[in-house]
Amino acid sequence: MDWLEEVTKNPDRQNQVFCFNEYMEYFKKNPFLECRPSSCYLIDMINYFGKTDDGQFKIFLHESPDSPAVYGQDRPEQAIYENLLNFLGEGFNNKFILLVGPNGSSKSSIVRKLMKGAELYSETEEGSLFTFSWIFPNETLLKGSLGLTGNSRATEIETYSTLDDKNISAIIPSEMKDHPLLLIPLKLRQKIIEQYLGQNLKLFESIKKSYLYLGDLSKKNRMIFDALLKNYKGDVSQVIKHVKVERFTISLRYSNGAVTIEPQIHVDARMQQITMDKRLQSLPPSLQSLNLYSLQGEVVLANRGILEYSDLLKRPLDAFKYLLMTMESGTINLSGILTELDIFFLGTSNEIHLAGFKQHPDFNSFKGRFNFIKVPYLLDYKSEILIYQKQLESLNSKTYFEPHSLEVLCLFAIMTLLRACHSKNYSDKALANLVPDLNPLEKALLLSNDAPPSRFDFESQLILENGVEQIRNEFFLENLYEGKFGLSPRDIKKINYKLSSEQKNITFIDVLDYLDRLNQEKNEYDFLNMTAQGDYHNPQRFISLLKEYALDIFDSELRQSLGLIDERSYEEYIKKYITNINALLKGEKIPNHITGKYENFDEYFIKEFEQNINLLDNPNKFRSYLISKLGAYALDNPRVPIFYCKVFPDIVHKLQESFRNEQKKNIENLAKVLIFYNPDTNQTMEINSSISEKDRAQISLIFQNLVEKFGHSSKGAAITLKYLIKERY
């Protein structure tokens, strides 16, 4: 069989098995990788996947069938990374990370991405992880060598780790996944770690505080080691013959180093005596006399990895009180047996349960051992759109979401999350005077790094552009922070499914109609019951704003599809204006490249340009502002050619608007013809016979461009076009 041959030719490198001496040789080649505690391992994992150009951690954007990408949650992801750095400095994970946010804000998805990243990283050479098990040969191979009489062949065999199954009587695994280095006596282990890590002082100082430098084997492994050492009369070389070092990989599916605890009451770790197990009765007598216990439970399975407590605060508080000591000491006490842990503990909770937890008398005890990280709903509609791409792809066979339909829906969702800006929260007086004037749509667009509203003058736009972070952070530390209430991604997904069941082609018009109906469902959505503050918390006003916004976009697409494009070169046009106002301000002349002579600036051209952009500001102040902005751009981008359209996109927009007004009559004339188009006909576009050939060609061009350039369907374009004509022409 082909696949069998393929597997045989390419053995899985993850199934590495060493005897102890071979592992030590491996360790000497990779001391830094082998001494990493879980915090350092997870930091390396995140760094392994790298960052995007805009600084996002790629691991959270990585698509996997069992862990979808997380978009837009840069802040909580960065907070997790910073906590890991702190743990590395402390030597162990001494805080419980609790992700707190409203339902459906991707808290569990973030955790799942961390687990998936650790799983993928553990399959790489750089992410190798090792533990060990005990191998005991059978009597056929070694008669009387263990716990009985003197040995016969024990000295001839270098290691039992490579024995075939037929020669093995028992295998005892390390359920805690103890690190192989823990088999080395403490003082010698510390000396070895210092020898190989001493050159990296920063890492060494961190390792010196970790369980690997200060800790010991779990109790079962310590008892086995000591019994064998006693049997072999102190000969450690004979003890380590029984050690089989093997690589393991993290797996969420099989709860190995990545475990999720659902809300429940039972204890997360427990013991079971194994020396009573009939399968282990072939252990040597020196071990049969011991009371060996195996540890079980989610905490045990997660050791050396990640443990998530899903909806932690839904559990009775007594069910996780043990975390107080565990976070303080890095150990867990099971029936008097103190066991060291190396786990990255984190959990999730919604705001309602956290509010209840804060009222508990023991909250202050937990507060010092918990780090709370907010995970709000997204305030960036562009990231919000990415969440639903896969859902829309799955619906494509029966429904087509026209351009801007999902955009309008996501903007509505963002607007439900926002609060009106308050001047008192801003230290910058210029910004403080502007922000209260932003409506919810303008604020949502600004928070998504779109251009500031064109209705503001150029100086105000620059102030708003530079103040985006202040606007984004205004309410972040408050209890009623933005992103705590409003439509959730789960709600949006449900709406997408409902829309797809109602229409085959979903335009922004359908979305607005649906949202209008949704606004009546006050029993279903809490945000509909909030008191309106002007345009904020006013869903009906949201619909009006979004309607005009979507019509503006489609109007622009129509004009481009009609071929009514300004023949002027904006780049040259703006460059000429800048050259002239620069000469005006400096009292200089401008070289004529044709005659080679210097000439006065063109005052008529300057006034015509400013009239075309409908300049309302003081002309002198506006001209000075443009020259300053150009100078700042040149300083920030040395040796970069200046493209005036890039430096002054707002001027380009105003020039386009000016041209639009010039061509409005042409559009109105075409509108009279376009109303004859029947959207229910097929794509051959059968048009009313009274329309001239010229008009037929014009209409065909319009729909061809709307489909090919802007992604509309023929039917969707027709519906939206008729709506635009009705509303504006």
Secondary structure as UniProt FT lines:
FT   HELIX           2..9
FT   HELIX           13..15
FT   STRAND          17..19
FT   HELIX           20..29
FT   HELIX           31..34
FT   HELIX           38..49
FT   TURN            53..54
FT   HELIX           58..61
FT   TURN            65..66
FT   HELIX           74..90
FT   STRAND          96..100
FT   TURN            103..104
FT   HELIX           107..122
FT   TURN            126..127
FT   STRAND          129..137
FT   TURN            139..141
FT   TURN            143..148
FT   TURN            154..156
FT   TURN            161..162
FT   HELIX           165..167
FT   STRAND          168..173
FT   TURN            175..176
FT   HELIX           180..183
FT   HELIX           186..197
FT   TURN            198..199
FT   HELIX           201..207
FT   TURN            208..209
FT   HELIX           211..214
FT   HELIX           219..231
FT   TURN            232..234
FT   HELIX           236..239
FT   HELIX           240..242
FT   STRAND          243..248
FT   TURN            252..255
FT   STRAND          256..261
FT   STRAND          270..273
FT   TURN            275..276
FT   HELIX           278..280
FT   TURN            281..282
FT   HELIX           285..288
FT   STRAND          293..296
FT   HELIX           298..302
FT   TURN            303..304
FT   STRAND          306..309
FT   TURN            310..311
FT   HELIX           312..314
FT   HELIX           317..320
FT   HELIX           322..329
FT   STRAND          331..334
FT   TURN            335..336
FT   STRAND          337..340
FT   STRAND          344..349
FT   HELIX           351..358
FT   TURN            361..362
FT   HELIX           363..367
FT   TURN            368..369
FT   STRAND          370..374
FT   HELIX           381..387
FT   HELIX           389..395
FT   TURN            396..398
FT   STRAND          400..401
FT   TURN            403..404
FT   HELIX           405..415
FT   TURN            416..417
FT   HELIX           423..425
FT   HELIX           429..434
FT   HELIX           435..437
FT   HELIX           440..447
FT   TURN            448..449
FT   TURN            454..455
FT   HELIX           458..466
FT   HELIX           468..473
FT   TURN            474..477
FT   TURN            479..480
FT   TURN            482..483
FT   HELIX           489..502
FT   STRAND          505..506
FT   HELIX           508..518
FT   TURN            519..520
FT   TURN            522..524
FT   HELIX           526..529
FT   TURN            534..535
FT   HELIX           539..562
FT   HELIX           570..586
FT   STRAND          590..591
FT   TURN            593..595
FT   STRAND          598..599
FT   HELIX           603..612
FT   TURN            613..614
FT   HELIX           619..636
FT   TURN            638..639
FT   HELIX           644..647
FT   HELIX           649..662
FT   HELIX           664..674
FT   TURN            675..676
FT   TURN            679..680
FT   TURN            683..684
FT   TURN            689..690
FT   HELIX           693..708
FT   TURN            709..710
FT   HELIX           714..728
//
